[in-house]
Amino acid sequence: MPIRVQCPNEACGKVMMVKDQFAGTKGKCPDCGQAVLVPALATDDLPPTKKIKKPASAPVEPPLPATKKIKRPPQGPL
Ligand SMILES: [Zn+2]
C-alpha cells in the first residue's frame, strides 16, 4: 500500500505516493527538491505525530515541558 506524502514546502505542497518500502526514510520532492520525510507505516492505534507549524520569522521559543499524564488505576480494596 503506497504512502501518501505531502511536500513540506508550502509553496509546493506536492502530494506523492511513495511505496511503503520507503517508509521512515527521507526522499526529495521531485518538483522542488525539498527534503521529504516519508512517515513510517501508520498503525491503527497510534496517531501520527503532527508538528505544529510555526512561522519562520518567529523568535525561538523555549521548549515547553512535556505534559505527562500518568494514569494509575484506582486502587480499591479487592
Ligand atoms: Zn515540493
N, CA, C, O and the ligand as a Tripos MOL2 file, in Angstrom:
@<TRIPOS>MOLECULE
protein
  313   311    79     0     0
PROTEIN
NO_CHARGES

@<TRIPOS>ATOM
      1 N           0.8510   -1.1950    0.0000 N.3       1 MET1
      2 CA          0.0000    0.0000    0.0000 C.3       1 MET1
      3 C           0.8820    1.2380    0.0000 C.2       1 MET1
      4 O           1.6680    1.4290    0.9280 O.2       1 MET1
      5 N           0.7720    2.0650   -0.9980 N.am      2 PRO2
      6 CA          1.6290    3.2640   -1.0550 C.3       2 PRO2
      7 C           1.2670    4.2530    0.0340 C.2       2 PRO2
      8 O           0.1340    4.3120    0.5130 O.2       2 PRO2
      9 N           2.2720    5.0240    0.4020 N.am      3 ILE3
     10 CA          2.0780    6.0190    1.4490 C.3       3 ILE3
     11 C           1.8830    7.3750    0.7980 C.2       3 ILE3
     12 O           2.5870    7.7460   -0.1410 O.2       3 ILE3
     13 N           0.9240    8.0920    1.3130 N.am      4 ARG4
     14 CA          0.6580    9.4130    0.7660 C.3       4 ARG4
     15 C           1.5100   10.4250    1.5310 C.2       4 ARG4
     16 O           1.3760   10.5700    2.7460 O.2       4 ARG4
     17 N           2.3760   11.1130    0.8140 N.am      5 VAL5
     18 CA          3.2750   12.0710    1.4340 C.3       5 VAL5
     19 C           3.0950   13.4250    0.7560 C.2       5 VAL5
     20 O           3.0200   13.5320   -0.4680 O.2       5 VAL5
     21 N           3.0300   14.4420    1.5880 N.am      6 GLN6
     22 CA          2.9110   15.7780    1.0180 C.3       6 GLN6
     23 C           4.2010   16.5380    1.2380 C.2       6 GLN6
     24 O           4.7860   16.4830    2.3200 O.2       6 GLN6
     25 N           4.6400   17.2390    0.2250 N.am      7 CYS7
     26 CA          5.8460   18.0350    0.3060 C.3       7 CYS7
     27 C           5.6890   19.0940    1.3950 C.2       7 CYS7
     28 O           4.6960   19.8220    1.4150 O.2       7 CYS7
     29 N           6.6720   19.1840    2.3080 N.am      8 PRO8
     30 CA          6.5660   20.1610    3.4070 C.3       8 PRO8
     31 C           6.7390   21.5920    2.9310 C.2       8 PRO8
     32 O           6.4330   22.5400    3.6550 O.2       8 PRO8
     33 N           7.2190   21.7390    1.7380 N.am      9 ASN9
     34 CA          7.3710   23.0900    1.1880 C.3       9 ASN9
     35 C           5.9860   23.6640    0.8850 C.2       9 ASN9
     36 O           5.2720   23.1820    0.0060 O.2       9 ASN9
     37 N           5.6350   24.6940    1.6310 N.am     10 GLU10
     38 CA          4.2830   25.2260    1.4930 C.3      10 GLU10
     39 C           4.0380   25.8080    0.1160 C.2      10 GLU10
     40 O           2.9060   25.8410   -0.3670 O.2      10 GLU10
     41 N           5.1110   26.2650   -0.5120 N.am     11 ALA11
     42 CA          4.9640   26.8310   -1.8480 C.3      11 ALA11
     43 C           4.7540   25.7390   -2.8850 C.2      11 ALA11
     44 O           4.3340   26.0080   -4.0110 O.2      11 ALA11
     45 N           5.0490   24.5100   -2.4980 N.am     12 CYS12
     46 CA          4.9290   23.3950   -3.4340 C.3      12 CYS12
     47 C           3.7210   22.5380   -3.0700 C.2      12 CYS12
     48 O           2.7240   22.4920   -3.7900 O.2      12 CYS12
     49 N           3.8420   21.8740   -1.9470 N.am     13 GLY13
     50 CA          2.6980   21.1110   -1.4540 C.3      13 GLY13
     51 C           2.3470   19.9140   -2.3020 C.2      13 GLY13
     52 O           1.2180   19.4240   -2.2690 O.2      13 GLY13
     53 N           3.3220   19.4410   -3.0670 N.am     14 LYS14
     54 CA          3.0410   18.3150   -3.9550 C.3      14 LYS14
     55 C           2.7410   17.0600   -3.1430 C.2      14 LYS14
     56 O           3.4100   16.7490   -2.1580 O.2      14 LYS14
     57 N           1.7330   16.3710   -3.5850 N.am     15 VAL15
     58 CA          1.3820   15.1210   -2.9130 C.3      15 VAL15
     59 C           1.9370   13.9660   -3.7220 C.2      15 VAL15
     60 O           1.7000   13.8460   -4.9240 O.2      15 VAL15
     61 N           2.6870   13.1170   -3.0240 N.am     16 MET16
     62 CA          3.3170   11.9930   -3.7080 C.3      16 MET16
     63 C           2.8330   10.6820   -3.1080 C.2      16 MET16
     64 O           2.5100   10.6020   -1.9230 O.2      16 MET16
     65 N           2.7930    9.6910   -3.9240 N.am     17 MET17
     66 CA          2.5110    8.3580   -3.4150 C.3      17 MET17
     67 C           3.8260    7.5950   -3.3870 C.2      17 MET17
     68 O           4.4510    7.3540   -4.4200 O.2      17 MET17
     69 N           4.2230    7.2260   -2.1940 N.am     18 VAL18
     70 CA          5.5210    6.5810   -2.0240 C.3      18 VAL18
     71 C           5.3020    5.1230   -1.6560 C.2      18 VAL18
     72 O           4.4170    4.7840   -0.8700 O.2      18 VAL18
     73 N           6.1160    4.2830   -2.2340 N.am     19 LYS19
     74 CA          5.9980    2.8640   -1.9010 C.3      19 LYS19
     75 C           6.3000    2.6410   -0.4280 C.2      19 LYS19
     76 O           7.1770    3.2940    0.1390 O.2      19 LYS19
     77 N           5.5920    1.7440    0.1710 N.am     20 ASP20
     78 CA          5.7390    1.5560    1.6170 C.3      20 ASP20
     79 C           7.1170    1.0180    1.9840 C.2      20 ASP20
     80 O           7.4860    1.0010    3.1580 O.2      20 ASP20
     81 N           7.8620    0.5900    1.0070 N.am     21 GLN21
     82 CA          9.2180    0.1260    1.3120 C.3      21 GLN21
     83 C          10.1220    1.2970    1.6920 C.2      21 GLN21
     84 O          11.2050    1.1100    2.2460 O.2      21 GLN21
     85 N           9.6580    2.5060    1.3830 N.am     22 PHE22
     86 CA         10.4350    3.6980    1.7360 C.3      22 PHE22
     87 C           9.9220    4.3400    3.0120 C.2      22 PHE22
     88 O          10.3000    5.4680    3.3310 O.2      22 PHE22
     89 N           9.0750    3.6470    3.7390 N.am     23 ALA23
     90 CA          8.5420    4.2020    4.9840 C.3      23 ALA23
     91 C           9.6810    4.4800    5.9550 C.2      23 ALA23
     92 O          10.5810    3.6600    6.1330 O.2      23 ALA23
     93 N           9.6230    5.6440    6.5730 N.am     24 GLY24
     94 CA         10.6310    6.0090    7.5550 C.3      24 GLY24
     95 C          11.9270    6.5030    6.9470 C.2      24 GLY24
     96 O          12.9160    6.6800    7.6590 O.2      24 GLY24
     97 N          11.9390    6.7280    5.6520 N.am     25 THR25
     98 CA         13.1540    7.2090    5.0060 C.3      25 THR25
     99 C          12.9520    8.6440    4.5280 C.2      25 THR25
    100 O          11.8570    9.2030    4.5890 O.2      25 THR25
    101 N          14.0380    9.2030    4.0570 N.am     26 LYS26
    102 CA         13.9460   10.5580    3.5200 C.3      26 LYS26
    103 C          14.0760   10.5150    2.0060 C.2      26 LYS26
    104 O          14.8300    9.7260    1.4360 O.2      26 LYS26
    105 N          13.3160   11.3890    1.3890 N.am     27 GLY27
    106 CA         13.4080   11.4910   -0.0520 C.3      27 GLY27
    107 C          13.4250   12.9470   -0.4560 C.2      27 GLY27
    108 O          13.5120   13.8450    0.3820 O.2      27 GLY27
    109 N          13.3430   13.1570   -1.7190 N.am     28 LYS28
    110 CA         13.3090   14.5280   -2.2160 C.3      28 LYS28
    111 C          12.0620   14.7260   -3.0480 C.2      28 LYS28
    112 O          11.6370   13.8550   -3.8070 O.2      28 LYS28
    113 N          11.4960   15.9010   -2.8750 N.am     29 CYS29
    114 CA         10.3530   16.2440   -3.7070 C.3      29 CYS29
    115 C          10.8240   16.3780   -5.1470 C.2      29 CYS29
    116 O          11.7690   17.1170   -5.4250 O.2      29 CYS29
    117 N          10.1790   15.6770   -6.0560 N.am     30 PRO30
    118 CA         10.6030   15.7420   -7.4680 C.3      30 PRO30
    119 C          10.3470   17.1210   -8.0860 C.2      30 PRO30
    120 O          10.9210   17.4630   -9.1210 O.2      30 PRO30
    121 N           9.4940   17.8930   -7.4510 N.am     31 ASP31
    122 CA          9.1710   19.2060   -8.0240 C.3      31 ASP31
    123 C          10.1260   20.2900   -7.5440 C.2      31 ASP31
    124 O          10.6660   21.0480   -8.3500 O.2      31 ASP31
    125 N          10.3370   20.3640   -6.2170 N.am     32 CYS32
    126 CA         11.0930   21.4990   -5.6950 C.3      32 CYS32
    127 C          12.3990   21.0590   -5.0390 C.2      32 CYS32
    128 O          13.2270   21.8990   -4.6880 O.2      32 CYS32
    129 N          12.5920   19.7530   -4.8710 N.am     33 GLY33
    130 CA         13.8430   19.2740   -4.2940 C.3      33 GLY33
    131 C          13.8810   19.3500   -2.7860 C.2      33 GLY33
    132 O          14.9100   19.0690   -2.1700 O.2      33 GLY33
    133 N          12.7700   19.7280   -2.1870 N.am     34 GLN34
    134 CA         12.6970   19.8110   -0.7370 C.3      34 GLN34
    135 C          12.8190   18.4050   -0.1520 C.2      34 GLN34
    136 O          12.2290   17.4490   -0.6550 O.2      34 GLN34
    137 N          13.6070   18.3060    0.9310 N.am     35 ALA35
    138 CA         13.7230   17.0140    1.6000 C.3      35 ALA35
    139 C          12.3750   16.6380    2.1940 C.2      35 ALA35
    140 O          11.7500   17.4200    2.9100 O.2      35 ALA35
    141 N          11.9520   15.4510    1.8880 N.am     36 VAL36
    142 CA         10.6500   14.9900    2.3580 C.3      36 VAL36
    143 C          10.8490   13.7360    3.1980 C.2      36 VAL36
    144 O          11.4930   12.7760    2.7750 O.2      36 VAL36
    145 N          10.2930   13.7690    4.3710 N.am     37 LEU37
    146 CA         10.3980   12.6110    5.2470 C.3      37 LEU37
    147 C           9.1760   11.7310    5.0490 C.2      37 LEU37
    148 O           8.0370   12.1510    5.2490 O.2      37 LEU37
    149 N           9.4480   10.5100    4.6540 N.am     38 VAL38
    150 CA          8.3380    9.5790    4.4650 C.3      38 VAL38
    151 C           7.9990    8.9710    5.8230 C.2      38 VAL38
    152 O           8.8400    8.3240    6.4470 O.2      38 VAL38
    153 N           6.7910    9.1770    6.2680 N.am     39 PRO39
    154 CA          6.4320    8.6660    7.5870 C.3      39 PRO39
    155 C           6.4180    7.1480    7.5990 C.2      39 PRO39
    156 O           6.1570    6.4910    6.5910 O.2      39 PRO39
    157 N           6.7040    6.6260    8.7590 N.am     40 ALA40
    158 CA          6.6390    5.1800    8.8980 C.3      40 ALA40
    159 C           5.1900    4.7310    8.7460 C.2      40 ALA40
    160 O           4.2520    5.5140    8.8920 O.2      40 ALA40
    161 N           5.0470    3.4960    8.4610 N.am     41 LEU41
    162 CA          3.7090    2.9730    8.2530 C.3      41 LEU41
    163 C           2.8520    3.2160    9.4810 C.2      41 LEU41
    164 O           3.2440    2.9100   10.6070 O.2      41 LEU41
    165 N           1.6920    3.7640    9.2420 N.am     42 ALA42
    166 CA          0.8080    4.1080   10.3470 C.3      42 ALA42
    167 C           0.1440    2.8590   10.8880 C.2      42 ALA42
    168 O          -0.2460    1.9450   10.1610 O.2      42 ALA42
    169 N           0.0420    2.8720   12.1860 N.am     43 THR43
    170 CA         -0.6820    1.7810   12.8130 C.3      43 THR43
    171 C          -2.0460    2.2830   13.2390 C.2      43 THR43
    172 O          -2.3090    3.4850   13.2490 O.2      43 THR43
    173 N          -2.8740    1.3790   13.5770 N.am     44 ASP44
    174 CA         -4.2490    1.7640   13.8610 C.3      44 ASP44
    175 C          -4.3760    2.5390   15.1670 C.2      44 ASP44
    176 O          -5.1950    3.4510   15.2790 O.2      44 ASP44
    177 N          -3.5630    2.1730   16.1520 N.am     45 ASP45
    178 CA         -3.7800    2.7570   17.4700 C.3      45 ASP45
    179 C          -2.8830    3.9610   17.7330 C.2      45 ASP45
    180 O          -3.0900    4.6900   18.7030 O.2      45 ASP45
    181 N          -1.9040    4.1700   16.8880 N.am     46 LEU46
    182 CA         -1.0200    5.3060   17.1070 C.3      46 LEU46
    183 C          -1.2650    6.3840   16.0500 C.2      46 LEU46
    184 O          -0.9590    6.1930   14.8730 O.2      46 LEU46
    185 N          -1.8130    7.5020   16.4760 N.am     47 PRO47
    186 CA         -1.9950    8.5800   15.5140 C.3      47 PRO47
    187 C          -0.6520    9.1830   15.1590 C.2      47 PRO47
    188 O           0.2340    9.2660   16.0090 O.2      47 PRO47
    189 N          -0.4890    9.6050   13.9190 N.am     48 PRO48
    190 CA          0.7950   10.1910   13.5250 C.3      48 PRO48
    191 C           1.0310   11.4980   14.2570 C.2      48 PRO48
    192 O           0.1150   12.2980   14.4460 O.2      48 PRO48
    193 N           2.2620   11.6980   14.6630 N.am     49 THR49
    194 CA          2.5860   12.9260   15.3770 C.3      49 THR49
    195 C           2.5910   14.0840   14.3910 C.2      49 THR49
    196 O           3.2140   14.0340   13.3300 O.2      49 THR49
    197 N           1.8930   15.0960   14.7740 N.am     50 LYS50
    198 CA          1.8270   16.2510   13.8910 C.3      50 LYS50
    199 C           2.6920   17.3670   14.4570 C.2      50 LYS50
    200 O           2.6660   17.6680   15.6500 O.2      50 LYS50
    201 N           3.4380   17.9520   13.5810 N.am     51 LYS51
    202 CA          4.2400   19.0820   14.0020 C.3      51 LYS51
    203 C           3.4300   20.3610   13.8770 C.2      51 LYS51
    204 O           2.7520   20.6050   12.8780 O.2      51 LYS51
    205 N           3.5210   21.1470   14.8990 N.am     52 ILE52
    206 CA          2.8140   22.4150   14.8570 C.3      52 ILE52
    207 C           3.6010   23.3860   13.9880 C.2      52 ILE52
    208 O           4.7870   23.6410   14.1980 O.2      52 ILE52
    209 N           2.9020   23.9010   13.0270 N.am     53 LYS53
    210 CA          3.5920   24.8040   12.1130 C.3      53 LYS53
    211 C           3.8490   26.1400   12.7980 C.2      53 LYS53
    212 O           2.9450   26.7640   13.3540 O.2      53 LYS53
    213 N           5.0840   26.5490   12.7410 N.am     54 LYS54
    214 CA          5.4230   27.8560   13.2850 C.3      54 LYS54
    215 C           5.9000   28.7410   12.1420 C.2      54 LYS54
    216 O           6.5650   28.2810   11.2140 O.2      54 LYS54
    217 N           5.5520   30.0020   12.2260 N.am     55 PRO55
    218 CA          6.0760   30.9130   11.2090 C.3      55 PRO55
    219 C           7.5870   31.0020   11.3100 C.2      55 PRO55
    220 O           8.1540   31.0150   12.4020 O.2      55 PRO55
    221 N           8.2260   31.0640   10.1520 N.am     56 ALA56
    222 CA          9.6860   31.0120   10.1230 C.3      56 ALA56
    223 C          10.3020   32.2170   10.8090 C.2      56 ALA56
    224 O          11.4430   32.1590   11.2670 O.2      56 ALA56
    225 N           9.5510   33.3100   10.8810 N.am     57 SER57
    226 CA         10.1160   34.5390   11.4270 C.3      57 SER57
    227 C           9.9240   34.6340   12.9330 C.2      57 SER57
    228 O          10.3580   35.6020   13.5580 O.2      57 SER57
    229 N           9.2820   33.6430   13.5120 N.am     58 ALA58
    230 CA          9.0100   33.7100   14.9420 C.3      58 ALA58
    231 C          10.3110   33.5380   15.7310 C.2      58 ALA58
    232 O          11.1990   32.7840   15.3330 O.2      58 ALA58
    233 N          10.4030   34.2400   16.8340 N.am     59 PRO59
    234 CA         11.6000   34.0730   17.6770 C.3      59 PRO59
    235 C          11.6360   32.6790   18.2750 C.2      59 PRO59
    236 O          10.6190   31.9940   18.3810 O.2      59 PRO59
    237 N          12.8190   32.2900   18.6560 N.am     60 VAL60
    238 CA         12.9730   30.9450   19.2080 C.3      60 VAL60
    239 C          12.3040   30.8720   20.5740 C.2      60 VAL60
    240 O          12.5880   31.6630   21.4730 O.2      60 VAL60
    241 N          11.4320   29.9260   20.6970 N.am     61 GLU61
    242 CA         10.7430   29.7850   21.9660 C.3      61 GLU61
    243 C          11.3970   28.6750   22.7790 C.2      61 GLU61
    244 O          11.8960   27.6900   22.2340 O.2      61 GLU61
    245 N          11.3830   28.8580   24.0940 N.am     62 PRO62
    246 CA         11.8970   27.7660   24.9250 C.3      62 PRO62
    247 C          10.9750   26.5670   24.8060 C.2      62 PRO62
    248 O           9.7560   26.7120   24.7150 O.2      62 PRO62
    249 N          11.5520   25.4130   24.8070 N.am     63 PRO63
    250 CA         10.7170   24.2140   24.6610 C.3      63 PRO63
    251 C           9.7890   24.0390   25.8550 C.2      63 PRO63
    252 O          10.1840   24.1840   27.0120 O.2      63 PRO63
    253 N           8.5820   23.7320   25.5400 N.am     64 LEU64
    254 CA          7.6340   23.5170   26.6250 C.3      64 LEU64
    255 C           7.8790   22.1400   27.2440 C.2      64 LEU64
    256 O           8.1710   21.1630   26.5540 O.2      64 LEU64
    257 N           7.7510   22.1030   28.5490 N.am     65 PRO65
    258 CA          7.9060   20.7830   29.1820 C.3      65 PRO65
    259 C           6.7680   19.8620   28.7720 C.2      65 PRO65
    260 O           5.6010   20.2510   28.7420 O.2      65 PRO65
    261 N           7.1320   18.6810   28.4690 N.am     66 ALA66
    262 CA          6.1210   17.7320   28.0240 C.3      66 ALA66
    263 C           5.2020   17.3800   29.1800 C.2      66 ALA66
    264 O           5.6290   17.0120   30.2740 O.2      66 ALA66
    265 N           3.9340   17.5110   28.8810 N.am     67 THR67
    266 CA          2.9730   17.1720   29.9320 C.3      67 THR67
    267 C           2.7200   15.6830   29.8870 C.2      67 THR67
    268 O           2.2020   15.1300   28.9160 O.2      67 THR67
    269 N           3.1040   15.0700   30.9640 N.am     68 LYS68
    270 CA          2.8950   13.6200   31.0310 C.3      68 LYS68
    271 C           1.7910   13.3170   32.0380 C.2      68 LYS68
    272 O           1.8220   13.7270   33.1990 O.2      68 LYS68
    273 N           0.8590   12.6070   31.5450 N.am     69 LYS69
    274 CA         -0.2060   12.1940   32.4580 C.3      69 LYS69
    275 C          -0.0260   10.7130   32.7410 C.2      69 LYS69
    276 O          -0.1510    9.8590   31.8630 O.2      69 LYS69
    277 N           0.2650   10.4570   33.9640 N.am     70 ILE70
    278 CA          0.4110    9.0520   34.3460 C.3      70 ILE70
    279 C          -0.9260    8.5680   34.8950 C.2      70 ILE70
    280 O          -1.4250    9.0190   35.9260 O.2      70 ILE70
    281 N          -1.4530    7.6500   34.1610 N.am     71 LYS71
    282 CA         -2.7470    7.1290   34.6170 C.3      71 LYS71
    283 C          -2.5240    5.9330   35.5110 C.2      71 LYS71
    284 O          -1.9190    4.9320   35.1290 O.2      71 LYS71
    285 N          -3.0230    6.0760   36.6790 N.am     72 ARG72
    286 CA         -2.9460    4.9270   37.5910 C.3      72 ARG72
    287 C          -4.3660    4.4170   37.8470 C.2      72 ARG72
    288 O          -5.2980    5.1870   38.0800 O.2      72 ARG72
    289 N          -4.4850    3.1450   37.7940 N.am     73 PRO73
    290 CA         -5.8170    2.5990   38.1130 C.3      73 PRO73
    291 C          -6.1060    2.8300   39.5750 C.2      73 PRO73
    292 O          -5.2300    2.6890   40.4280 O.2      73 PRO73
    293 N          -7.3380    3.1850   39.8550 N.am     74 PRO74
    294 CA         -7.6980    3.4080   41.2640 C.3      74 PRO74
    295 C          -7.5000    2.1350   42.0750 C.2      74 PRO74
    296 O          -7.9540    1.0460   41.7250 O.2      74 PRO74
    297 N          -6.7990    2.3430   43.1680 N.am     75 GLN75
    298 CA         -6.5290    1.1550   43.9830 C.3      75 GLN75
    299 C          -7.5860    1.0370   45.0700 C.2      75 GLN75
    300 O          -7.5750    1.7860   46.0470 O.2      75 GLN75
    301 N          -8.4500    0.1400   44.9030 N.am     76 GLY76
    302 CA         -9.5060   -0.0720   45.8930 C.3      76 GLY76
    303 C          -9.3070   -1.4140   46.5500 C.2      76 GLY76
    304 O          -8.4660   -2.2120   46.1370 O.2      76 GLY76
    305 N         -10.0650   -1.6400   47.5410 N.am     77 PRO77
    306 CA         -9.9800   -2.9740   48.2010 C.3      77 PRO77
    307 C         -10.4550   -4.0550   47.2510 C.2      77 PRO77
    308 O         -11.4680   -3.9020   46.5700 O.2      77 PRO77
    309 N          -9.7360   -5.1100   47.2160 N.am     78 LEU78
    310 CA        -10.0830   -6.1900   46.3000 C.3      78 LEU78
    311 C         -11.0390   -7.1650   46.9650 C.2      78 LEU78
    312 O         -11.4480   -8.1480   46.3460 O.2      78 LEU78
    313 ZN          7.9010   20.0890   -3.3570 Zn       79 ZN79
@<TRIPOS>BOND
     1     1     2 1
     2     2     3 1
     3     3     4 2
     4     3     5 am
     5     5     6 1
     6     6     7 1
     7     7     8 2
     8     7     9 am
     9     9    10 1
    10    10    11 1
    11    11    12 2
    12    11    13 am
    13    13    14 1
    14    14    15 1
    15    15    16 2
    16    15    17 am
    17    17    18 1
    18    18    19 1
    19    19    20 2
    20    19    21 am
    21    21    22 1
    22    22    23 1
    23    23    24 2
    24    23    25 am
    25    25    26 1
    26    26    27 1
    27    27    28 2
    28    27    29 am
    29    29    30 1
    30    30    31 1
    31    31    32 2
    32    31    33 am
    33    33    34 1
    34    34    35 1
    35    35    36 2
    36    35    37 am
    37    37    38 1
    38    38    39 1
    39    39    40 2
    40    39    41 am
    41    41    42 1
    42    42    43 1
    43    43    44 2
    44    43    45 am
    45    45    46 1
    46    46    47 1
    47    47    48 2
    48    47    49 am
    49    49    50 1
    50    50    51 1
    51    51    52 2
    52    51    53 am
    53    53    54 1
    54    54    55 1
    55    55    56 2
    56    55    57 am
    57    57    58 1
    58    58    59 1
    59    59    60 2
    60    59    61 am
    61    61    62 1
    62    62    63 1
    63    63    64 2
    64    63    65 am
    65    65    66 1
    66    66    67 1
    67    67    68 2
    68    67    69 am
    69    69    70 1
    70    70    71 1
    71    71    72 2
    72    71    73 am
    73    73    74 1
    74    74    75 1
    75    75    76 2
    76    75    77 am
    77    77    78 1
    78    78    79 1
    79    79    80 2
    80    79    81 am
    81    81    82 1
    82    82    83 1
    83    83    84 2
    84    83    85 am
    85    85    86 1
    86    86    87 1
    87    87    88 2
    88    87    89 am
    89    89    90 1
    90    90    91 1
    91    91    92 2
    92    91    93 am
    93    93    94 1
    94    94    95 1
    95    95    96 2
    96    95    97 am
    97    97    98 1
    98    98    99 1
    99    99   100 2
   100    99   101 am
   101   101   102 1
   102   102   103 1
   103   103   104 2
   104   103   105 am
   105   105   106 1
   106   106   107 1
   107   107   108 2
   108   107   109 am
   109   109   110 1
   110   110   111 1
   111   111   112 2
   112   111   113 am
   113   113   114 1
   114   114   115 1
   115   115   116 2
   116   115   117 am
   117   117   118 1
   118   118   119 1
   119   119   120 2
   120   119   121 am
   121   121   122 1
   122   122   123 1
   123   123   124 2
   124   123   125 am
   125   125   126 1
   126   126   127 1
   127   127   128 2
   128   127   129 am
   129   129   130 1
   130   130   131 1
   131   131   132 2
   132   131   133 am
   133   133   134 1
   134   134   135 1
   135   135   136 2
   136   135   137 am
   137   137   138 1
   138   138   139 1
   139   139   140 2
   140   139   141 am
   141   141   142 1
   142   142   143 1
   143   143   144 2
   144   143   145 am
   145   145   146 1
   146   146   147 1
   147   147   148 2
   148   147   149 am
   149   149   150 1
   150   150   151 1
   151   151   152 2
   152   151   153 am
   153   153   154 1
   154   154   155 1
   155   155   156 2
   156   155   157 am
   157   157   158 1
   158   158   159 1
   159   159   160 2
   160   159   161 am
   161   161   162 1
   162   162   163 1
   163   163   164 2
   164   163   165 am
   165   165   166 1
   166   166   167 1
   167   167   168 2
   168   167   169 am
   169   169   170 1
   170   170   171 1
   171   171   172 2
   172   171   173 am
   173   173   174 1
   174   174   175 1
   175   175   176 2
   176   175   177 am
   177   177   178 1
   178   178   179 1
   179   179   180 2
   180   179   181 am
   181   181   182 1
   182   182   183 1
   183   183   184 2
   184   183   185 am
   185   185   186 1
   186   186   187 1
   187   187   188 2
   188   187   189 am
   189   189   190 1
   190   190   191 1
   191   191   192 2
   192   191   193 am
   193   193   194 1
   194   194   195 1
   195   195   196 2
   196   195   197 am
   197   197   198 1
   198   198   199 1
   199   199   200 2
   200   199   201 am
   201   201   202 1
   202   202   203 1
   203   203   204 2
   204   203   205 am
   205   205   206 1
   206   206   207 1
   207   207   208 2
   208   207   209 am
   209   209   210 1
   210   210   211 1
   211   211   212 2
   212   211   213 am
   213   213   214 1
   214   214   215 1
   215   215   216 2
   216   215   217 am
   217   217   218 1
   218   218   219 1
   219   219   220 2
   220   219   221 am
   221   221   222 1
   222   222   223 1
   223   223   224 2
   224   223   225 am
   225   225   226 1
   226   226   227 1
   227   227   228 2
   228   227   229 am
   229   229   230 1
   230   230   231 1
   231   231   232 2
   232   231   233 am
   233   233   234 1
   234   234   235 1
   235   235   236 2
   236   235   237 am
   237   237   238 1
   238   238   239 1
   239   239   240 2
   240   239   241 am
   241   241   242 1
   242   242   243 1
   243   243   244 2
   244   243   245 am
   245   245   246 1
   246   246   247 1
   247   247   248 2
   248   247   249 am
   249   249   250 1
   250   250   251 1
   251   251   252 2
   252   251   253 am
   253   253   254 1
   254   254   255 1
   255   255   256 2
   256   255   257 am
   257   257   258 1
   258   258   259 1
   259   259   260 2
   260   259   261 am
   261   261   262 1
   262   262   263 1
   263   263   264 2
   264   263   265 am
   265   265   266 1
   266   266   267 1
   267   267   268 2
   268   267   269 am
   269   269   270 1
   270   270   271 1
   271   271   272 2
   272   271   273 am
   273   273   274 1
   274   274   275 1
   275   275   276 2
   276   275   277 am
   277   277   278 1
   278   278   279 1
   279   279   280 2
   280   279   281 am
   281   281   282 1
   282   282   283 1
   283   283   284 2
   284   283   285 am
   285   285   286 1
   286   286   287 1
   287   287   288 2
   288   287   289 am
   289   289   290 1
   290   290   291 1
   291   291   292 2
   292   291   293 am
   293   293   294 1
   294   294   295 1
   295   295   296 2
   296   295   297 am
   297   297   298 1
   298   298   299 1
   299   299   300 2
   300   299   301 am
   301   301   302 1
   302   302   303 1
   303   303   304 2
   304   303   305 am
   305   305   306 1
   306   306   307 1
   307   307   308 2
   308   307   309 am
   309   309   310 1
   310   310   311 1
   311   311   312 2
@<TRIPOS>SUBSTRUCTURE
     1 MET1         2 RESIDUE 1 A MET
     2 PRO2         6 RESIDUE 1 A PRO
     3 ILE3        10 RESIDUE 1 A ILE
     4 ARG4        14 RESIDUE 1 A ARG
     5 VAL5        18 RESIDUE 1 A VAL
     6 GLN6        22 RESIDUE 1 A GLN
     7 CYS7        26 RESIDUE 1 A CYS
     8 PRO8        30 RESIDUE 1 A PRO
     9 ASN9        34 RESIDUE 1 A ASN
    10 GLU10       38 RESIDUE 1 A GLU
    11 ALA11       42 RESIDUE 1 A ALA
    12 CYS12       46 RESIDUE 1 A CYS
    13 GLY13       50 RESIDUE 1 A GLY
    14 LYS14       54 RESIDUE 1 A LYS
    15 VAL15       58 RESIDUE 1 A VAL
    16 MET16       62 RESIDUE 1 A MET
    17 MET17       66 RESIDUE 1 A MET
    18 VAL18       70 RESIDUE 1 A VAL
    19 LYS19       74 RESIDUE 1 A LYS
    20 ASP20       78 RESIDUE 1 A ASP
    21 GLN21       82 RESIDUE 1 A GLN
    22 PHE22       86 RESIDUE 1 A PHE
    23 ALA23       90 RESIDUE 1 A ALA
    24 GLY24       94 RESIDUE 1 A GLY
    25 THR25       98 RESIDUE 1 A THR
    26 LYS26      102 RESIDUE 1 A LYS
    27 GLY27      106 RESIDUE 1 A GLY
    28 LYS28      110 RESIDUE 1 A LYS
    29 CYS29      114 RESIDUE 1 A CYS
    30 PRO30      118 RESIDUE 1 A PRO
    31 ASP31      122 RESIDUE 1 A ASP
    32 CYS32      126 RESIDUE 1 A CYS
    33 GLY33      130 RESIDUE 1 A GLY
    34 GLN34      134 RESIDUE 1 A GLN
    35 ALA35      138 RESIDUE 1 A ALA
    36 VAL36      142 RESIDUE 1 A VAL
    37 LEU37      146 RESIDUE 1 A LEU
    38 VAL38      150 RESIDUE 1 A VAL
    39 PRO39      154 RESIDUE 1 A PRO
    40 ALA40      158 RESIDUE 1 A ALA
    41 LEU41      162 RESIDUE 1 A LEU
    42 ALA42      166 RESIDUE 1 A ALA
    43 THR43      170 RESIDUE 1 A THR
    44 ASP44      174 RESIDUE 1 A ASP
    45 ASP45      178 RESIDUE 1 A ASP
    46 LEU46      182 RESIDUE 1 A LEU
    47 PRO47      186 RESIDUE 1 A PRO
    48 PRO48      190 RESIDUE 1 A PRO
    49 THR49      194 RESIDUE 1 A THR
    50 LYS50      198 RESIDUE 1 A LYS
    51 LYS51      202 RESIDUE 1 A LYS
    52 ILE52      206 RESIDUE 1 A ILE
    53 LYS53      210 RESIDUE 1 A LYS
    54 LYS54      214 RESIDUE 1 A LYS
    55 PRO55      218 RESIDUE 1 A PRO
    56 ALA56      222 RESIDUE 1 A ALA
    57 SER57      226 RESIDUE 1 A SER
    58 ALA58      230 RESIDUE 1 A ALA
    59 PRO59      234 RESIDUE 1 A PRO
    60 VAL60      238 RESIDUE 1 A VAL
    61 GLU61      242 RESIDUE 1 A GLU
    62 PRO62      246 RESIDUE 1 A PRO
    63 PRO63      250 RESIDUE 1 A PRO
    64 LEU64      254 RESIDUE 1 A LEU
    65 PRO65      258 RESIDUE 1 A PRO
    66 ALA66      262 RESIDUE 1 A ALA
    67 THR67      266 RESIDUE 1 A THR
    68 LYS68      270 RESIDUE 1 A LYS
    69 LYS69      274 RESIDUE 1 A LYS
    70 ILE70      278 RESIDUE 1 A ILE
    71 LYS71      282 RESIDUE 1 A LYS
    72 ARG72      286 RESIDUE 1 A ARG
    73 PRO73      290 RESIDUE 1 A PRO
    74 PRO74      294 RESIDUE 1 A PRO
    75 GLN75      298 RESIDUE 1 A GLN
    76 GLY76      302 RESIDUE 1 A GLY
    77 PRO77      306 RESIDUE 1 A PRO
    78 LEU78      310 RESIDUE 1 A LEU
    79 ZN79       313 GROUP 0 **** ****
